[in-house]
Amino acid sequence: MAIRFQYNKTSLQDLGKQLKVRQRALPTLQNKESALRMEVKKAKDQAASINAAFDAKLAELEGISRLWNEFDPRLLVVKDVRFGIKKIAGVKTPVLEEVVFAEKAFPLFAAPAWYPDGLALVRELANLAFEREFFLRKMHLLDFARKKTTQKVNLYEKVQIPGFADAIRKIKRFLEDEDNLSKSAQKIVKSRARETEAAG
């Protein structure tokens, strides 16, 4: 990215202000990036842990899988999923608060005896599945924000701060050279004026 500037004091002041803004923002961005990296790792670990619990629960139920053919899936329906928003390092992430189920009544004596336990198991599996999805979504949001922050840190660190510093250096040298030339020209004019005065 080429930084546009003019060889004058106004441009020098403007570049100086922009450089200071970026130098002040850089440590904050670096802290945000490391915090986001940590949170992404936490979310990934939590999602993996929930996934393992979900798989373990499914494996546990494999022995009774033939019973599920008798189960009526209309008995338990997800009515609502309530969630909140939590800000992590400036990023809004979803937080699962509650999964609301609508349970259809069934005749206790006509239905198989394991139906109440089956409903509890389905409820538990659904909760784990929703929780896993929320952590995966949180992980993706945080990872996206981390990548954006990393890009900004790299832009400031490797492109803009050195670019502004280089532009400021060039302007200062130009202005110093211009000032030296001006002083030299004034000395020459003065010495010529004295020579003509002395001669005249």
Rosetta constraint file for C-alpha pairs under 8 A:
AtomPair CA 1 CA 159 HARMONIC 7.07 0.50
AtomPair CA 1 CA 160 HARMONIC 7.80 0.50
AtomPair CA 2 CA 163 HARMONIC 7.61 0.50
AtomPair CA 3 CA 163 HARMONIC 6.60 0.50
AtomPair CA 3 CA 164 HARMONIC 7.05 0.50
AtomPair CA 3 CA 167 HARMONIC 7.38 0.50
AtomPair CA 5 CA 11 HARMONIC 6.04 0.50
AtomPair CA 5 CA 15 HARMONIC 7.98 0.50
AtomPair CA 5 CA 167 HARMONIC 7.35 0.50
AtomPair CA 6 CA 11 HARMONIC 5.73 0.50
AtomPair CA 6 CA 171 HARMONIC 7.71 0.50
AtomPair CA 7 CA 11 HARMONIC 6.84 0.50
AtomPair CA 7 CA 12 HARMONIC 7.60 0.50
AtomPair CA 7 CA 171 HARMONIC 5.26 0.50
AtomPair CA 7 CA 174 HARMONIC 6.84 0.50
AtomPair CA 7 CA 175 HARMONIC 7.26 0.50
AtomPair CA 8 CA 12 HARMONIC 6.32 0.50
AtomPair CA 8 CA 171 HARMONIC 6.91 0.50
AtomPair CA 8 CA 175 HARMONIC 7.19 0.50
AtomPair CA 9 CA 13 HARMONIC 6.16 0.50
AtomPair CA 10 CA 14 HARMONIC 6.20 0.50
AtomPair CA 11 CA 15 HARMONIC 6.07 0.50
AtomPair CA 12 CA 16 HARMONIC 6.09 0.50
AtomPair CA 12 CA 168 HARMONIC 6.00 0.50
AtomPair CA 12 CA 171 HARMONIC 6.55 0.50
AtomPair CA 12 CA 172 HARMONIC 7.70 0.50
AtomPair CA 13 CA 17 HARMONIC 6.25 0.50
AtomPair CA 14 CA 18 HARMONIC 6.32 0.50
AtomPair CA 15 CA 19 HARMONIC 6.02 0.50
AtomPair CA 15 CA 164 HARMONIC 6.24 0.50
AtomPair CA 15 CA 167 HARMONIC 7.79 0.50
AtomPair CA 15 CA 168 HARMONIC 6.73 0.50
AtomPair CA 16 CA 20 HARMONIC 6.22 0.50
AtomPair CA 16 CA 164 HARMONIC 7.63 0.50
AtomPair CA 16 CA 168 HARMONIC 7.14 0.50
AtomPair CA 17 CA 21 HARMONIC 6.26 0.50
AtomPair CA 18 CA 22 HARMONIC 6.37 0.50
AtomPair CA 18 CA 164 HARMONIC 7.79 0.50
AtomPair CA 19 CA 23 HARMONIC 6.11 0.50
AtomPair CA 19 CA 160 HARMONIC 7.93 0.50
AtomPair CA 19 CA 161 HARMONIC 6.06 0.50
AtomPair CA 19 CA 164 HARMONIC 5.99 0.50
AtomPair CA 19 CA 165 HARMONIC 7.19 0.50
AtomPair CA 20 CA 24 HARMONIC 6.04 0.50
AtomPair CA 21 CA 25 HARMONIC 6.12 0.50
AtomPair CA 22 CA 26 HARMONIC 5.93 0.50
AtomPair CA 22 CA 156 HARMONIC 6.52 0.50
AtomPair CA 22 CA 160 HARMONIC 7.98 0.50
AtomPair CA 22 CA 161 HARMONIC 6.80 0.50
AtomPair CA 23 CA 27 HARMONIC 7.64 0.50
AtomPair CA 23 CA 161 HARMONIC 7.14 0.50
AtomPair CA 24 CA 28 HARMONIC 7.63 0.50
AtomPair CA 25 CA 29 HARMONIC 6.22 0.50
AtomPair CA 26 CA 30 HARMONIC 6.11 0.50
AtomPair CA 26 CA 153 HARMONIC 6.50 0.50
AtomPair CA 26 CA 156 HARMONIC 6.91 0.50
AtomPair CA 26 CA 157 HARMONIC 7.46 0.50
AtomPair CA 27 CA 31 HARMONIC 6.15 0.50
AtomPair CA 28 CA 32 HARMONIC 6.14 0.50
AtomPair CA 29 CA 33 HARMONIC 6.08 0.50
AtomPair CA 29 CA 149 HARMONIC 6.66 0.50
AtomPair CA 29 CA 152 HARMONIC 7.79 0.50
AtomPair CA 29 CA 153 HARMONIC 6.27 0.50
AtomPair CA 30 CA 34 HARMONIC 6.34 0.50
AtomPair CA 30 CA 150 HARMONIC 7.91 0.50
AtomPair CA 30 CA 153 HARMONIC 6.54 0.50
AtomPair CA 31 CA 35 HARMONIC 6.11 0.50
AtomPair CA 32 CA 36 HARMONIC 6.02 0.50
AtomPair CA 32 CA 89 HARMONIC 6.12 0.50
AtomPair CA 32 CA 149 HARMONIC 7.47 0.50
AtomPair CA 33 CA 37 HARMONIC 6.11 0.50
AtomPair CA 33 CA 146 HARMONIC 5.64 0.50
AtomPair CA 33 CA 149 HARMONIC 5.86 0.50
AtomPair CA 33 CA 150 HARMONIC 6.29 0.50
AtomPair CA 34 CA 38 HARMONIC 6.25 0.50
AtomPair CA 35 CA 39 HARMONIC 6.22 0.50
AtomPair CA 35 CA 89 HARMONIC 6.77 0.50
AtomPair CA 36 CA 40 HARMONIC 6.02 0.50
AtomPair CA 36 CA 88 HARMONIC 7.74 0.50
AtomPair CA 36 CA 89 HARMONIC 6.56 0.50
AtomPair CA 36 CA 142 HARMONIC 6.26 0.50
AtomPair CA 36 CA 143 HARMONIC 7.31 0.50
AtomPair CA 36 CA 145 HARMONIC 7.56 0.50
AtomPair CA 36 CA 146 HARMONIC 5.58 0.50
AtomPair CA 37 CA 41 HARMONIC 6.36 0.50
AtomPair CA 37 CA 143 HARMONIC 7.38 0.50
AtomPair CA 37 CA 146 HARMONIC 6.48 0.50
AtomPair CA 38 CA 42 HARMONIC 6.27 0.50
AtomPair CA 39 CA 43 HARMONIC 6.07 0.50
AtomPair CA 39 CA 88 HARMONIC 7.92 0.50
AtomPair CA 39 CA 139 HARMONIC 7.90 0.50
AtomPair CA 39 CA 142 HARMONIC 7.23 0.50
AtomPair CA 40 CA 44 HARMONIC 6.03 0.50
AtomPair CA 40 CA 139 HARMONIC 5.30 0.50
AtomPair CA 40 CA 140 HARMONIC 7.96 0.50
AtomPair CA 40 CA 142 HARMONIC 5.84 0.50
AtomPair CA 40 CA 143 HARMONIC 5.97 0.50
AtomPair CA 41 CA 45 HARMONIC 6.11 0.50
AtomPair CA 41 CA 139 HARMONIC 7.99 0.50
AtomPair CA 42 CA 46 HARMONIC 6.12 0.50
AtomPair CA 43 CA 47 HARMONIC 6.03 0.50
AtomPair CA 43 CA 135 HARMONIC 5.83 0.50
AtomPair CA 43 CA 136 HARMONIC 7.24 0.50
AtomPair CA 43 CA 138 HARMONIC 6.84 0.50
AtomPair CA 43 CA 139 HARMONIC 5.31 0.50
AtomPair CA 44 CA 48 HARMONIC 6.13 0.50
AtomPair CA 44 CA 135 HARMONIC 7.38 0.50
AtomPair CA 44 CA 136 HARMONIC 7.12 0.50
AtomPair CA 44 CA 139 HARMONIC 6.15 0.50
AtomPair CA 45 CA 49 HARMONIC 6.08 0.50
AtomPair CA 46 CA 50 HARMONIC 6.14 0.50
AtomPair CA 46 CA 135 HARMONIC 6.95 0.50
AtomPair CA 47 CA 51 HARMONIC 5.97 0.50
AtomPair CA 47 CA 132 HARMONIC 5.36 0.50
AtomPair CA 47 CA 133 HARMONIC 7.93 0.50
AtomPair CA 47 CA 135 HARMONIC 5.38 0.50
AtomPair CA 47 CA 136 HARMONIC 6.11 0.50
AtomPair CA 48 CA 52 HARMONIC 6.09 0.50
AtomPair CA 49 CA 53 HARMONIC 6.28 0.50
AtomPair CA 50 CA 54 HARMONIC 6.07 0.50
AtomPair CA 50 CA 128 HARMONIC 6.58 0.50
AtomPair CA 50 CA 131 HARMONIC 7.45 0.50
AtomPair CA 50 CA 132 HARMONIC 5.83 0.50
AtomPair CA 51 CA 55 HARMONIC 6.13 0.50
AtomPair CA 51 CA 128 HARMONIC 7.88 0.50
AtomPair CA 51 CA 129 HARMONIC 7.99 0.50
AtomPair CA 51 CA 132 HARMONIC 6.42 0.50
AtomPair CA 52 CA 56 HARMONIC 6.00 0.50
AtomPair CA 53 CA 57 HARMONIC 6.11 0.50
AtomPair CA 53 CA 128 HARMONIC 7.81 0.50
AtomPair CA 54 CA 58 HARMONIC 6.26 0.50
AtomPair CA 54 CA 125 HARMONIC 6.67 0.50
AtomPair CA 54 CA 128 HARMONIC 6.15 0.50
AtomPair CA 54 CA 129 HARMONIC 7.14 0.50
AtomPair CA 55 CA 59 HARMONIC 6.10 0.50
AtomPair CA 56 CA 60 HARMONIC 6.06 0.50
AtomPair CA 57 CA 61 HARMONIC 6.32 0.50
AtomPair CA 57 CA 125 HARMONIC 7.51 0.50
AtomPair CA 58 CA 62 HARMONIC 6.31 0.50
AtomPair CA 59 CA 63 HARMONIC 7.97 0.50
AtomPair CA 61 CA 65 HARMONIC 6.27 0.50
AtomPair CA 64 CA 68 HARMONIC 7.37 0.50
AtomPair CA 65 CA 69 HARMONIC 7.68 0.50
AtomPair CA 67 CA 71 HARMONIC 6.98 0.50
AtomPair CA 71 CA 115 HARMONIC 7.38 0.50
AtomPair CA 73 CA 77 HARMONIC 7.86 0.50
AtomPair CA 74 CA 104 HARMONIC 7.21 0.50
AtomPair CA 75 CA 103 HARMONIC 5.62 0.50
AtomPair CA 75 CA 104 HARMONIC 4.69 0.50
AtomPair CA 75 CA 105 HARMONIC 7.13 0.50
AtomPair CA 75 CA 106 HARMONIC 7.56 0.50
AtomPair CA 75 CA 119 HARMONIC 7.98 0.50
AtomPair CA 76 CA 101 HARMONIC 6.54 0.50
AtomPair CA 76 CA 102 HARMONIC 5.84 0.50
AtomPair CA 76 CA 103 HARMONIC 4.67 0.50
AtomPair CA 76 CA 104 HARMONIC 6.29 0.50
AtomPair CA 76 CA 119 HARMONIC 7.01 0.50
AtomPair CA 76 CA 123 HARMONIC 7.99 0.50
AtomPair CA 77 CA 101 HARMONIC 5.57 0.50
AtomPair CA 77 CA 102 HARMONIC 5.20 0.50
AtomPair CA 77 CA 103 HARMONIC 6.51 0.50
AtomPair CA 78 CA 99 HARMONIC 7.12 0.50
AtomPair CA 78 CA 100 HARMONIC 6.07 0.50
AtomPair CA 78 CA 101 HARMONIC 4.49 0.50
AtomPair CA 78 CA 102 HARMONIC 6.17 0.50
AtomPair CA 79 CA 99 HARMONIC 7.81 0.50
AtomPair CA 79 CA 100 HARMONIC 5.45 0.50
AtomPair CA 79 CA 101 HARMONIC 5.04 0.50
AtomPair CA 79 CA 102 HARMONIC 5.56 0.50
AtomPair CA 80 CA 99 HARMONIC 6.02 0.50
AtomPair CA 80 CA 100 HARMONIC 4.93 0.50
AtomPair CA 80 CA 101 HARMONIC 6.90 0.50
AtomPair CA 81 CA 96 HARMONIC 7.72 0.50
AtomPair CA 81 CA 97 HARMONIC 7.86 0.50
AtomPair CA 81 CA 98 HARMONIC 6.03 0.50
AtomPair CA 81 CA 99 HARMONIC 4.53 0.50
AtomPair CA 81 CA 100 HARMONIC 6.03 0.50
AtomPair CA 82 CA 96 HARMONIC 6.47 0.50
AtomPair CA 82 CA 97 HARMONIC 5.49 0.50
AtomPair CA 82 CA 98 HARMONIC 5.08 0.50
AtomPair CA 82 CA 99 HARMONIC 6.14 0.50
AtomPair CA 82 CA 100 HARMONIC 7.59 0.50
AtomPair CA 83 CA 94 HARMONIC 6.48 0.50
AtomPair CA 83 CA 95 HARMONIC 5.39 0.50
AtomPair CA 83 CA 96 HARMONIC 4.47 0.50
AtomPair CA 83 CA 97 HARMONIC 4.78 0.50
AtomPair CA 83 CA 98 HARMONIC 6.72 0.50
AtomPair CA 84 CA 94 HARMONIC 5.79 0.50
AtomPair CA 84 CA 95 HARMONIC 5.06 0.50
AtomPair CA 84 CA 96 HARMONIC 6.51 0.50
AtomPair CA 84 CA 97 HARMONIC 6.53 0.50
AtomPair CA 85 CA 92 HARMONIC 6.07 0.50
AtomPair CA 85 CA 93 HARMONIC 5.52 0.50
AtomPair CA 85 CA 94 HARMONIC 4.71 0.50
AtomPair CA 85 CA 95 HARMONIC 5.74 0.50
AtomPair CA 86 CA 92 HARMONIC 5.64 0.50
AtomPair CA 86 CA 93 HARMONIC 5.29 0.50
AtomPair CA 86 CA 94 HARMONIC 6.30 0.50
AtomPair CA 86 CA 95 HARMONIC 6.54 0.50
AtomPair CA 87 CA 91 HARMONIC 5.18 0.50
AtomPair CA 87 CA 92 HARMONIC 4.46 0.50
AtomPair CA 87 CA 93 HARMONIC 6.05 0.50
AtomPair CA 88 CA 92 HARMONIC 6.50 0.50
AtomPair CA 88 CA 93 HARMONIC 7.07 0.50
AtomPair CA 91 CA 141 HARMONIC 7.72 0.50
AtomPair CA 91 CA 142 HARMONIC 6.90 0.50
AtomPair CA 91 CA 145 HARMONIC 7.12 0.50
AtomPair CA 93 CA 138 HARMONIC 5.47 0.50
AtomPair CA 93 CA 141 HARMONIC 6.94 0.50
AtomPair CA 93 CA 142 HARMONIC 7.72 0.50
AtomPair CA 94 CA 134 HARMONIC 6.62 0.50
AtomPair CA 94 CA 137 HARMONIC 7.69 0.50
AtomPair CA 94 CA 138 HARMONIC 6.38 0.50
AtomPair CA 95 CA 134 HARMONIC 6.75 0.50
AtomPair CA 96 CA 130 HARMONIC 7.82 0.50
AtomPair CA 96 CA 131 HARMONIC 6.51 0.50
AtomPair CA 96 CA 134 HARMONIC 6.57 0.50
AtomPair CA 99 CA 127 HARMONIC 6.65 0.50
AtomPair CA 99 CA 130 HARMONIC 7.99 0.50
AtomPair CA 101 CA 123 HARMONIC 7.87 0.50
AtomPair CA 106 CA 111 HARMONIC 7.10 0.50
AtomPair CA 107 CA 111 HARMONIC 5.95 0.50
AtomPair CA 108 CA 112 HARMONIC 7.82 0.50
AtomPair CA 108 CA 113 HARMONIC 7.64 0.50
AtomPair CA 109 CA 113 HARMONIC 7.81 0.50
AtomPair CA 111 CA 115 HARMONIC 6.94 0.50
AtomPair CA 114 CA 118 HARMONIC 5.98 0.50
AtomPair CA 115 CA 119 HARMONIC 6.08 0.50
AtomPair CA 116 CA 120 HARMONIC 6.39 0.50
AtomPair CA 117 CA 121 HARMONIC 6.22 0.50
AtomPair CA 118 CA 122 HARMONIC 6.18 0.50
AtomPair CA 119 CA 123 HARMONIC 6.07 0.50
AtomPair CA 120 CA 124 HARMONIC 6.14 0.50
AtomPair CA 121 CA 125 HARMONIC 6.14 0.50
AtomPair CA 122 CA 126 HARMONIC 6.04 0.50
AtomPair CA 123 CA 127 HARMONIC 6.15 0.50
AtomPair CA 124 CA 128 HARMONIC 6.25 0.50
AtomPair CA 125 CA 129 HARMONIC 6.10 0.50
AtomPair CA 126 CA 130 HARMONIC 6.14 0.50
AtomPair CA 127 CA 131 HARMONIC 6.04 0.50
AtomPair CA 128 CA 132 HARMONIC 6.03 0.50
AtomPair CA 129 CA 133 HARMONIC 6.29 0.50
AtomPair CA 130 CA 134 HARMONIC 6.22 0.50
AtomPair CA 131 CA 135 HARMONIC 6.30 0.50
AtomPair CA 132 CA 136 HARMONIC 6.17 0.50
AtomPair CA 133 CA 137 HARMONIC 6.08 0.50
AtomPair CA 134 CA 138 HARMONIC 6.03 0.50
AtomPair CA 135 CA 139 HARMONIC 5.98 0.50
AtomPair CA 136 CA 140 HARMONIC 6.22 0.50
AtomPair CA 137 CA 141 HARMONIC 6.18 0.50
AtomPair CA 138 CA 142 HARMONIC 6.09 0.50
AtomPair CA 139 CA 143 HARMONIC 5.94 0.50
AtomPair CA 140 CA 144 HARMONIC 6.04 0.50
AtomPair CA 141 CA 145 HARMONIC 6.27 0.50
AtomPair CA 142 CA 146 HARMONIC 6.03 0.50
AtomPair CA 143 CA 147 HARMONIC 6.17 0.50
AtomPair CA 144 CA 148 HARMONIC 6.33 0.50
AtomPair CA 145 CA 149 HARMONIC 6.10 0.50
AtomPair CA 146 CA 150 HARMONIC 6.01 0.50
AtomPair CA 147 CA 151 HARMONIC 6.19 0.50
AtomPair CA 148 CA 152 HARMONIC 6.31 0.50
AtomPair CA 149 CA 153 HARMONIC 6.10 0.50
AtomPair CA 150 CA 154 HARMONIC 6.10 0.50
AtomPair CA 151 CA 155 HARMONIC 6.02 0.50
AtomPair CA 152 CA 156 HARMONIC 6.12 0.50
AtomPair CA 153 CA 157 HARMONIC 5.82 0.50
AtomPair CA 154 CA 158 HARMONIC 5.47 0.50
AtomPair CA 154 CA 159 HARMONIC 7.29 0.50
AtomPair CA 155 CA 159 HARMONIC 5.15 0.50
AtomPair CA 155 CA 160 HARMONIC 6.10 0.50
AtomPair CA 156 CA 160 HARMONIC 4.85 0.50
AtomPair CA 156 CA 161 HARMONIC 5.55 0.50
AtomPair CA 157 CA 161 HARMONIC 5.90 0.50
AtomPair CA 157 CA 162 HARMONIC 7.34 0.50
AtomPair CA 158 CA 162 HARMONIC 6.54 0.50
AtomPair CA 159 CA 163 HARMONIC 5.82 0.50
AtomPair CA 160 CA 164 HARMONIC 5.91 0.50
AtomPair CA 161 CA 165 HARMONIC 6.10 0.50
AtomPair CA 162 CA 166 HARMONIC 6.01 0.50
AtomPair CA 163 CA 167 HARMONIC 6.14 0.50
AtomPair CA 164 CA 168 HARMONIC 6.07 0.50
AtomPair CA 165 CA 169 HARMONIC 6.18 0.50
AtomPair CA 166 CA 170 HARMONIC 6.25 0.50
AtomPair CA 167 CA 171 HARMONIC 6.21 0.50
AtomPair CA 168 CA 172 HARMONIC 6.09 0.50
AtomPair CA 169 CA 173 HARMONIC 6.18 0.50
AtomPair CA 170 CA 174 HARMONIC 6.10 0.50
AtomPair CA 171 CA 175 HARMONIC 6.05 0.50
AtomPair CA 172 CA 176 HARMONIC 6.01 0.50
AtomPair CA 173 CA 177 HARMONIC 6.02 0.50
AtomPair CA 174 CA 178 HARMONIC 6.04 0.50
AtomPair CA 175 CA 179 HARMONIC 6.00 0.50
AtomPair CA 176 CA 180 HARMONIC 6.06 0.50
AtomPair CA 177 CA 181 HARMONIC 6.07 0.50
AtomPair CA 178 CA 182 HARMONIC 6.08 0.50
AtomPair CA 179 CA 183 HARMONIC 6.18 0.50
AtomPair CA 180 CA 184 HARMONIC 6.04 0.50
AtomPair CA 181 CA 185 HARMONIC 5.99 0.50
AtomPair CA 182 CA 186 HARMONIC 6.16 0.50
AtomPair CA 183 CA 187 HARMONIC 6.18 0.50
AtomPair CA 184 CA 188 HARMONIC 6.19 0.50
AtomPair CA 185 CA 189 HARMONIC 6.11 0.50
AtomPair CA 186 CA 190 HARMONIC 6.06 0.50
AtomPair CA 187 CA 191 HARMONIC 5.98 0.50
AtomPair CA 188 CA 192 HARMONIC 6.07 0.50
AtomPair CA 189 CA 193 HARMONIC 6.03 0.50
AtomPair CA 190 CA 194 HARMONIC 6.17 0.50
AtomPair CA 191 CA 195 HARMONIC 6.12 0.50
AtomPair CA 192 CA 196 HARMONIC 6.10 0.50
AtomPair CA 193 CA 197 HARMONIC 6.10 0.50
AtomPair CA 194 CA 198 HARMONIC 5.94 0.50
AtomPair CA 195 CA 199 HARMONIC 5.95 0.50
AtomPair CA 196 CA 200 HARMONIC 5.75 0.50
